[in-house]
């Protein structure tokens, strides 16, 4: 992973709260921000997947899995 350096402008009050949080968690401030951004990115990814699955569920033809029943039962009956 190649690291990039950024400059971030935040209110002093937010900086103070973030610094306190980093101290409580015993992590450097940059790691706290990195983990927060990673969590935000993961949350957006989950939201996007949920929306796409909802769209798929609305399309009866695309959601039809009856074609796989025979194969699934064949595998299930082998157990």
TALIN-V690148 format. One record per backbone hydrogen bond with DSSP energy under -0.5 kcal/mol. CO is the residue of the C=O (numbers start at 1). NH is the residue of the N-H. E is the energy in kcal/mol with one decimal. If there is no record, write none. Layout:
((CO | NH | E) (CO | NH | E))
This chain:
((1 | 3 | -0.5) (8 | 10 | -0.6) (11 | 15 | -2.3) (12 | 16 | -2.5) (13 | 17 | -2.1) (14 | 18 | -2.7) (15 | 19 | -2.6) (16 | 20 | -2.3) (17 | 21 | -2.4) (18 | 22 | -2.6) (19 | 23 | -2.2) (20 | 24 | -2.5) (21 | 25 | -2.2) (22 | 26 | -0.7) (22 | 27 | -2.4) (23 | 26 | -0.6) (28 | 32 | -1.9) (29 | 33 | -2.2) (30 | 34 | -2.4) (31 | 35 | -2.9) (32 | 36 | -2.1) (33 | 37 | -2.5) (34 | 38 | -2.5) (35 | 39 | -2.4) (36 | 40 | -2.2) (37 | 41 | -2.4) (38 | 42 | -2.4) (39 | 43 | -2.3) (40 | 44 | -2.2) (41 | 45 | -2.1) (42 | 46 | -2.3) (43 | 47 | -2.3) (44 | 48 | -2.5) (45 | 49 | -2.4) (46 | 50 | -2.6) (47 | 51 | -2.3) (48 | 52 | -2.4) (49 | 53 | -2.8) (50 | 54 | -2.0) (51 | 55 | -2.1) (52 | 56 | -2.2) (53 | 57 | -2.5) (54 | 58 | -1.2) (55 | 59 | -0.6) (56 | 59 | -1.2) (58 | 60 | -0.9) (59 | 63 | -2.0) (60 | 64 | -0.6) (61 | 64 | -0.7) (63 | 65 | -0.5) (65 | 68 | -2.0) (66 | 69 | -1.2) (68 | 72 | -2.5) (69 | 73 | -2.7) (70 | 74 | -2.1) (71 | 75 | -2.0) (72 | 76 | -2.7) (73 | 77 | -2.3) (74 | 78 | -0.7) (75 | 78 | -0.7) (75 | 79 | -0.6) (76 | 79 | -0.8))
